[in-house]
Amino acid sequence: MAVHRIGLVVPSPNATVETELPALLRPHPFAGFSFHSTRMQMHTISAAELAAMNAQRERCVMEIADASPDVILYACPIAVMVGGPGEHARVEGGIAEQLAAGGSPALVRSSAGALVEALRTIDASRIAIVTPDMRPLAEQVIGYLESEGFKVSDWCALEVAGNAEVGCIPGERVLEAARSLDSPAWMPWSSPRACRCPRST
């Protein structure tokens, strides 16, 4: 069985990618995977901290390239989406150029780009979203996805500011928020409304 080496570039408090991604890929019948991380320091999910985190990208890519990964995942979608329409392609292209200059053949994907690609693969056109972000950043996520051609029929921001807290959001809270939305799967004529999801007190 082939073993593929996956490099992860993650925000420093993030503990979900390194646990959830291996769990998702572990059942793969024909391949094995190892995971190797480097971290960009960031604590509060704000525009200023996201910009400071993104400034660490080149250092992190150089560090993870030393592990000779087959592919690198830039795993912070909001950090990419705040860059404006098409930013995932620019980020992936910039990382690819940096790797090529250093002699690394690793492939590159951002989590934002993977989301866009996955939605297109399943022919999604109208979507409803639950996001952990504060409302101003959530609105940028909605705008980003709409700039990629998707209609966001309804959405909810859980408004969690601390990155470490995002991984601790109870699954039932996410499901309850999702159930509160007008999902395009069964309400195709729904229109965007204010978030009705439960908030932390």
N, C-alpha and C positions, 0 to 999 in steps of 0.2 A: 504494500500500500504506500503510495506517495505521500510524503509529509510536506505541506506547504507552510512557509514561514510568513506570518502576517505581522507587519509593523503597525502600531497604533500611536497616533499623536492625539493626546487627550488633555482636557483641562486638569489642572493639578488635583482638585478635590474629587474628580469623577471616579467612581468605583463601580459603575454599572457596565460600561463597555467591556471591561476585562472579565466580567463574570457572565454577562448575558450572551455575548457573541460566541464564546467557546461552548456554552450550553446549546445554542442554536445549531452550531456546526458539528457537535460531537456525534450525532447519529448518522453523519454522511457515510454512505455505504462503500465508497470507493477511494476516499482520501482522508488523511489525518492533517491536523493543523497545530502549529505552535504559535504563541502570541507573545509579542515583545513590545513594550511600551516606552514612550518618552512623554514628558509632561510639560505643558505650558502653564505657568503660574497664573491663576485667576480664582477669585473667591466669590465676588458678587456679580450677578448677571446684569451688567449695565453696559451702556454703549462705550463708556470710557475704559472699563476693564476689559471688554471684548477687544477693543482696539489695541490695548497694551498686550493682551494675550497673543493676538495675531502677529504682533511685532516679533514674537519669539519663534515664529514658524521656521525660519531658515535654520536657526540653531537646532531645533528639534529634529528637523528632517536630516540634517547632517549627522546627528547622533544616532538616529534609528537606522540610517543607511549603513552604519558600521556593522549592524547585525545581519546584513545581506538578506533583507526580506524579499519575498517574491512580489508582495504588494504592500502598499502603505495606505492606511485609512486615516484621513484627517477628520477626526470624530467630534466635531462640535458644529451642528448645523446652523445654530443662530449666529455663531461667529462669522460664518460665511454669508448668511442671508442679509446681515446688516450692511454688507458691502454693496447692495443694490442688485438690480436685475443682471443675470448672467454671471454673477460672481463665482459660482462653483466652477464654471469652465475656466475662468481666469486663474483661480487658485490651483486647480488641478494642473493647468498648463504651466504655471510658475514652478510648482513642485517638480513636475516632470523635467523641466529644463534644468533645475538645480541638480536633480539626480543624474541626468545625462552628463552634465558637466563634470560630475564626480565619478563617472564610470559605472553607475548603478543602473541595471536594467529593470528595476522594480516598476511595477504598474502602480497607478495612483487612482484613488477614488476618495471623494469627500462624502461625508454622510448626507450633506445637502444634495449633492449630485446623485447619490444612490437613491434618495427619496424620489427625486424628479424622474429618474430612469425607471424606477419600479412602478410609479403611477402610470407612466406611459406604456410600460410593458403590459399592464392589465387593462389598458384602454380606459383608464379613469378620466372623466372630464369634469364631473361635479363631485366635490368632496366636502366632508365635515371634519373639523380638526379640534382636538384637545391638546393644548400646549401648556407646559409648566411655567412659561415666561410671564413677566410683568406685562400689563396690557400694551404699553407703547412698543415694546419689542415684539409682542405677539402680532400687533398690527403690521409690523414690518415683515414678519413671516407670511402673513396672509397676502400682503402686497407682492412678495417675492413669488409665491406660488401662482398668483394670478398673472404675474408677468410671464410665467412659463406656460400660460394657456389653460390653467385649471380654474374652474368656477368654484369658489368656496361658498357653499350655501349656508353654512352655519359654523360657529366656532366658539371656543371657550378657553379663556386663559386662567390657569390655576393661581397665577401671580405668586410664584415662589422665587424670591430674590437670591437666596443662597445656593450656590451650585452643589454643595454637599447635601443640601436638603432635597434636591430634586430626586436623587436616587432613593430617598426615604419616603416619597409620596406613596401612601397605601394604594395598592392596586384597586381596591373597592372604590376609592375616591375617584380614580381615573374612570372606572367603569360607570359610576354614577353620573359623572359629568358627560360621558359619551352618550348615555341613555337619554340625557336631557336635551340633546341636540336634535334638530330636524335633519335626519340622515337622508341624503339623496337617494339611498337605496330604496326607501319606501315613501319618501315625500319629495318627489322630483320638482315640485313647484314652490318649495320653501324659499324664503328670502333671508338674507343675513339679519340677525337680531343681536341685541345685547346679550352678553353671557349670562346664563341662568345657572351655571354650575355652582356647587357648594364652595365656599371660601373658607380659608383658615380664620379662626378668631383669636 
